[in-house]
Amino acid sequence: MVDKNQFSYLIKCNIEKYEHHVTIVSSMVEPRYAYTIGLKNIVNYELVFAGGIYYLKEDIFLIFNAFYNEIKKGKDLINETLTIDNLGNFSLSEIDASWSNIMLIGAFDYFKTRQIKSFQILPDKNHYTLDIPDMKKEFTISTEPIWQWITRTWNYSVPQNSIVITNLKTLLGESITEIMRWENDEWEMFAGAGPNVKKNEMRVISLGTIIGIDKTILPAMDLKIGKGLWRDSIQSSWNNWE
């Protein structure tokens, strides 16, 4: 793990060389998020990409880089849509300070101020996964249960670092219909038939994220390893795999 001094030095070097630094925060519980440090020197705001697990880590860097390149050209992106090849269309939405105060700690430390305007990068509806929060509104656990663990202590009997292998259909809003527990801290949960899920449609997310998406999966935590559940829809009861 990089200590605080090394992290500060890395940020400084990247800003000197590239005018900005991108920090990706991957937690055991809440969804992944990423933010810039340094754009404030150019346009007086920073950018945040929260959730959006449709996109892989390398895609996140491409998205930030595309915004940076347009900013350097002098374009005002706040009221515009940016199209990025193979990744979709993106827009910006101003972020409420309650989110910035939780997420932008690295930027606050670097600039030695908590008064930093920030904008959320939003993908188009075809790529808009359920882990993307509405950051223009004040953060509360009741309105953003998927993000509850960013301030709340884990309170379930299974390990905090438990993971779920799921598919994009689940993350785009379809109901989970199949569950298997493979390890003490690992499950598969799919919308539709698991064997039909292609590898490029699979994503690994935290159990905490899935709980925020669909609390009807809570019986999965009581499964023995190697056992599973299935149902026809979210309105149906769970059945044991025989």
Contacts in CASP RR format, 6 or more apart in sequence:
PFRMAT RR
TARGET T0000
AUTHOR 0000-0000-0000
METHOD contacts of the structure
MODEL  1
MVDKNQFSYLIKCNIEKYEHHVTIVSSMVEPRYAYTIGLKNIVNYELVFA
GGIYYLKEDIFLIFNAFYNEIKKGKDLINETLTIDNLGNFSLSEIDASWS
NIMLIGAFDYFKTRQIKSFQILPDKNHYTLDIPDMKKEFTISTEPIWQWI
TRTWNYSVPQNSIVITNLKTLLGESITEIMRWENDEWEMFAGAGPNVKKN
EMRVISLGTIIGIDKTILPAMDLKIGKGLWRDSIQSSWNNWE
2 10 0 8 1.000
7 106 0 8 1.000
8 109 0 8 1.000
8 110 0 8 1.000
10 21 0 8 1.000
11 21 0 8 1.000
11 23 0 8 1.000
11 37 0 8 1.000
11 106 0 8 1.000
11 110 0 8 1.000
12 110 0 8 1.000
14 20 0 8 1.000
14 21 0 8 1.000
15 21 0 8 1.000
15 37 0 8 1.000
15 38 0 8 1.000
15 41 0 8 1.000
19 38 0 8 1.000
19 39 0 8 1.000
19 41 0 8 1.000
19 42 0 8 1.000
19 68 0 8 1.000
19 72 0 8 1.000
20 36 0 8 1.000
20 37 0 8 1.000
20 38 0 8 1.000
20 39 0 8 1.000
20 42 0 8 1.000
20 64 0 8 1.000
20 68 0 8 1.000
21 36 0 8 1.000
21 37 0 8 1.000
21 38 0 8 1.000
22 34 0 8 1.000
22 35 0 8 1.000
22 36 0 8 1.000
22 37 0 8 1.000
22 60 0 8 1.000
22 61 0 8 1.000
22 64 0 8 1.000
23 34 0 8 1.000
23 35 0 8 1.000
23 36 0 8 1.000
23 37 0 8 1.000
23 106 0 8 1.000
24 32 0 8 1.000
24 33 0 8 1.000
24 34 0 8 1.000
24 57 0 8 1.000
24 60 0 8 1.000
25 32 0 8 1.000
25 33 0 8 1.000
25 34 0 8 1.000
25 35 0 8 1.000
25 103 0 8 1.000
26 32 0 8 1.000
27 149 0 8 1.000
27 150 0 8 1.000
27 206 0 8 1.000
28 160 0 8 1.000
28 161 0 8 1.000
28 206 0 8 1.000
29 149 0 8 1.000
29 154 0 8 1.000
29 160 0 8 1.000
29 161 0 8 1.000
29 206 0 8 1.000
29 208 0 8 1.000
29 209 0 8 1.000
30 146 0 8 1.000
30 147 0 8 1.000
30 148 0 8 1.000
30 149 0 8 1.000
30 150 0 8 1.000
30 206 0 8 1.000
30 208 0 8 1.000
30 209 0 8 1.000
31 50 0 8 1.000
31 51 0 8 1.000
31 52 0 8 1.000
31 53 0 8 1.000
31 131 0 8 1.000
31 146 0 8 1.000
31 147 0 8 1.000
31 205 0 8 1.000
31 206 0 8 1.000
31 209 0 8 1.000
32 51 0 8 1.000
32 52 0 8 1.000
32 53 0 8 1.000
33 48 0 8 1.000
33 49 0 8 1.000
33 50 0 8 1.000
33 51 0 8 1.000
33 103 0 8 1.000
34 48 0 8 1.000
34 49 0 8 1.000
34 50 0 8 1.000
34 60 0 8 1.000
34 64 0 8 1.000
35 46 0 8 1.000
35 47 0 8 1.000
35 48 0 8 1.000
35 49 0 8 1.000
35 103 0 8 1.000
35 104 0 8 1.000
35 107 0 8 1.000
35 118 0 8 1.000
36 46 0 8 1.000
36 47 0 8 1.000
36 48 0 8 1.000
36 64 0 8 1.000
36 68 0 8 1.000
36 107 0 8 1.000
37 46 0 8 1.000
37 106 0 8 1.000
37 107 0 8 1.000
37 110 0 8 1.000
38 46 0 8 1.000
38 107 0 8 1.000
38 110 0 8 1.000
39 45 0 8 1.000
39 46 0 8 1.000
39 47 0 8 1.000
39 68 0 8 1.000
39 71 0 8 1.000
40 46 0 8 1.000
40 107 0 8 1.000
40 111 0 8 1.000
40 116 0 8 1.000
40 117 0 8 1.000
42 71 0 8 1.000
42 72 0 8 1.000
43 71 0 8 1.000
44 117 0 8 1.000
45 116 0 8 1.000
45 117 0 8 1.000
45 118 0 8 1.000
45 119 0 8 1.000
46 104 0 8 1.000
46 107 0 8 1.000
46 116 0 8 1.000
46 117 0 8 1.000
46 118 0 8 1.000
46 119 0 8 1.000
47 64 0 8 1.000
47 67 0 8 1.000
47 92 0 8 1.000
47 118 0 8 1.000
47 119 0 8 1.000
47 120 0 8 1.000
47 121 0 8 1.000
48 95 0 8 1.000
48 99 0 8 1.000
48 100 0 8 1.000
48 103 0 8 1.000
48 104 0 8 1.000
48 118 0 8 1.000
48 119 0 8 1.000
48 120 0 8 1.000
48 121 0 8 1.000
48 135 0 8 1.000
49 60 0 8 1.000
49 63 0 8 1.000
49 64 0 8 1.000
49 120 0 8 1.000
49 121 0 8 1.000
50 99 0 8 1.000
50 103 0 8 1.000
50 120 0 8 1.000
50 131 0 8 1.000
50 132 0 8 1.000
50 133 0 8 1.000
50 135 0 8 1.000
50 147 0 8 1.000
51 129 0 8 1.000
51 131 0 8 1.000
51 132 0 8 1.000
51 133 0 8 1.000
52 123 0 8 1.000
52 127 0 8 1.000
52 128 0 8 1.000
52 129 0 8 1.000
52 131 0 8 1.000
52 132 0 8 1.000
53 129 0 8 1.000
53 131 0 8 1.000
53 171 0 8 1.000
53 203 0 8 1.000
53 205 0 8 1.000
54 123 0 8 1.000
54 127 0 8 1.000
54 128 0 8 1.000
54 129 0 8 1.000
54 168 0 8 1.000
54 171 0 8 1.000
54 172 0 8 1.000
54 203 0 8 1.000
55 63 0 8 1.000
55 87 0 8 1.000
55 123 0 8 1.000
55 127 0 8 1.000
59 87 0 8 1.000
62 84 0 8 1.000
62 87 0 8 1.000
63 84 0 8 1.000
63 87 0 8 1.000
63 90 0 8 1.000
63 121 0 8 1.000
64 121 0 8 1.000
66 82 0 8 1.000
66 84 0 8 1.000
66 90 0 8 1.000
67 77 0 8 1.000
67 82 0 8 1.000
67 90 0 8 1.000
67 121 0 8 1.000
70 77 0 8 1.000
70 82 0 8 1.000
71 77 0 8 1.000
77 92 0 8 1.000
78 92 0 8 1.000
78 94 0 8 1.000
78 119 0 8 1.000
80 91 0 8 1.000
81 89 0 8 1.000
81 90 0 8 1.000
81 91 0 8 1.000
82 89 0 8 1.000
82 90 0 8 1.000
82 91 0 8 1.000
83 89 0 8 1.000
83 90 0 8 1.000
84 90 0 8 1.000
87 123 0 8 1.000
87 127 0 8 1.000
88 123 0 8 1.000
88 124 0 8 1.000
88 126 0 8 1.000
88 127 0 8 1.000
89 123 0 8 1.000
89 124 0 8 1.000
90 121 0 8 1.000
90 122 0 8 1.000
90 123 0 8 1.000
90 124 0 8 1.000
91 121 0 8 1.000
91 122 0 8 1.000
92 119 0 8 1.000
92 120 0 8 1.000
92 121 0 8 1.000
92 122 0 8 1.000
93 119 0 8 1.000
93 120 0 8 1.000
93 122 0 8 1.000
93 135 0 8 1.000
93 136 0 8 1.000
94 117 0 8 1.000
94 118 0 8 1.000
94 119 0 8 1.000
94 120 0 8 1.000
94 136 0 8 1.000
95 118 0 8 1.000
95 119 0 8 1.000
95 120 0 8 1.000
95 135 0 8 1.000
95 136 0 8 1.000
96 135 0 8 1.000
96 136 0 8 1.000
96 137 0 8 1.000
96 138 0 8 1.000
96 139 0 8 1.000
98 138 0 8 1.000
98 139 0 8 1.000
99 118 0 8 1.000
99 133 0 8 1.000
99 135 0 8 1.000
99 139 0 8 1.000
100 114 0 8 1.000
100 116 0 8 1.000
100 118 0 8 1.000
101 114 0 8 1.000
102 139 0 8 1.000
102 150 0 8 1.000
102 151 0 8 1.000
103 150 0 8 1.000
104 116 0 8 1.000
104 118 0 8 1.000
107 116 0 8 1.000
107 118 0 8 1.000
108 114 0 8 1.000
108 116 0 8 1.000
120 135 0 8 1.000
120 136 0 8 1.000
122 128 0 8 1.000
122 132 0 8 1.000
123 132 0 8 1.000
128 172 0 8 1.000
129 168 0 8 1.000
129 171 0 8 1.000
129 172 0 8 1.000
130 146 0 8 1.000
130 171 0 8 1.000
130 172 0 8 1.000
130 173 0 8 1.000
130 213 0 8 1.000
131 146 0 8 1.000
131 171 0 8 1.000
131 205 0 8 1.000
131 209 0 8 1.000
131 213 0 8 1.000
133 139 0 8 1.000
133 144 0 8 1.000
133 146 0 8 1.000
133 147 0 8 1.000
134 143 0 8 1.000
134 144 0 8 1.000
137 143 0 8 1.000
139 147 0 8 1.000
139 151 0 8 1.000
141 147 0 8 1.000
141 148 0 8 1.000
141 151 0 8 1.000
141 152 0 8 1.000
145 211 0 8 1.000
145 212 0 8 1.000
146 208 0 8 1.000
146 209 0 8 1.000
146 212 0 8 1.000
146 213 0 8 1.000
148 212 0 8 1.000
149 206 0 8 1.000
149 208 0 8 1.000
154 160 0 8 1.000
154 208 0 8 1.000
156 207 0 8 1.000
156 211 0 8 1.000
156 221 0 8 1.000
157 221 0 8 1.000
158 184 0 8 1.000
158 185 0 8 1.000
158 207 0 8 1.000
158 221 0 8 1.000
159 184 0 8 1.000
159 185 0 8 1.000
161 185 0 8 1.000
161 206 0 8 1.000
162 185 0 8 1.000
162 186 0 8 1.000
162 187 0 8 1.000
162 206 0 8 1.000
162 207 0 8 1.000
162 208 0 8 1.000
163 185 0 8 1.000
163 186 0 8 1.000
163 187 0 8 1.000
163 204 0 8 1.000
163 205 0 8 1.000
163 206 0 8 1.000
163 207 0 8 1.000
164 186 0 8 1.000
164 187 0 8 1.000
164 188 0 8 1.000
164 189 0 8 1.000
164 204 0 8 1.000
164 205 0 8 1.000
164 206 0 8 1.000
164 207 0 8 1.000
164 209 0 8 1.000
164 210 0 8 1.000
165 186 0 8 1.000
165 187 0 8 1.000
165 188 0 8 1.000
165 189 0 8 1.000
165 202 0 8 1.000
165 203 0 8 1.000
165 204 0 8 1.000
166 176 0 8 1.000
166 188 0 8 1.000
166 189 0 8 1.000
166 190 0 8 1.000
166 191 0 8 1.000
166 202 0 8 1.000
166 203 0 8 1.000
166 204 0 8 1.000
166 205 0 8 1.000
166 210 0 8 1.000
167 190 0 8 1.000
167 191 0 8 1.000
167 192 0 8 1.000
167 194 0 8 1.000
167 197 0 8 1.000
167 201 0 8 1.000
167 202 0 8 1.000
167 203 0 8 1.000
168 201 0 8 1.000
168 203 0 8 1.000
169 190 0 8 1.000
169 191 0 8 1.000
169 192 0 8 1.000
169 201 0 8 1.000
170 176 0 8 1.000
170 189 0 8 1.000
170 190 0 8 1.000
170 191 0 8 1.000
170 213 0 8 1.000
171 203 0 8 1.000
171 205 0 8 1.000
171 213 0 8 1.000
173 191 0 8 1.000
173 213 0 8 1.000
174 191 0 8 1.000
174 192 0 8 1.000
175 191 0 8 1.000
175 214 0 8 1.000
175 233 0 8 1.000
175 234 0 8 1.000
176 189 0 8 1.000
176 190 0 8 1.000
176 191 0 8 1.000
176 210 0 8 1.000
176 214 0 8 1.000
176 216 0 8 1.000
176 217 0 8 1.000
176 234 0 8 1.000
177 190 0 8 1.000
177 191 0 8 1.000
177 192 0 8 1.000
177 230 0 8 1.000
177 231 0 8 1.000
177 232 0 8 1.000
177 233 0 8 1.000
178 188 0 8 1.000
178 189 0 8 1.000
178 190 0 8 1.000
178 192 0 8 1.000
178 193 0 8 1.000
178 194 0 8 1.000
178 228 0 8 1.000
178 229 0 8 1.000
178 230 0 8 1.000
179 187 0 8 1.000
179 188 0 8 1.000
179 189 0 8 1.000
179 217 0 8 1.000
179 220 0 8 1.000
179 223 0 8 1.000
179 228 0 8 1.000
179 229 0 8 1.000
179 230 0 8 1.000
179 238 0 8 1.000
180 187 0 8 1.000
180 188 0 8 1.000
180 226 0 8 1.000
180 227 0 8 1.000
180 228 0 8 1.000
180 241 0 8 1.000
181 187 0 8 1.000
181 220 0 8 1.000
181 223 0 8 1.000
181 224 0 8 1.000
181 225 0 8 1.000
181 226 0 8 1.000
181 227 0 8 1.000
181 228 0 8 1.000
182 188 0 8 1.000
182 225 0 8 1.000
182 226 0 8 1.000
183 225 0 8 1.000
184 225 0 8 1.000
185 207 0 8 1.000
187 207 0 8 1.000
187 220 0 8 1.000
187 223 0 8 1.000
188 194 0 8 1.000
189 210 0 8 1.000
189 217 0 8 1.000
189 220 0 8 1.000
190 197 0 8 1.000
207 221 0 8 1.000
210 217 0 8 1.000
211 217 0 8 1.000
211 218 0 8 1.000
214 234 0 8 1.000
216 234 0 8 1.000
219 229 0 8 1.000
219 238 0 8 1.000
220 228 0 8 1.000
220 229 0 8 1.000
223 229 0 8 1.000
227 240 0 8 1.000
227 241 0 8 1.000
228 240 0 8 1.000
228 241 0 8 1.000
229 238 0 8 1.000
229 239 0 8 1.000
229 240 0 8 1.000
229 241 0 8 1.000
230 238 0 8 1.000
230 239 0 8 1.000
230 241 0 8 1.000
231 237 0 8 1.000
231 238 0 8 1.000
231 239 0 8 1.000
END
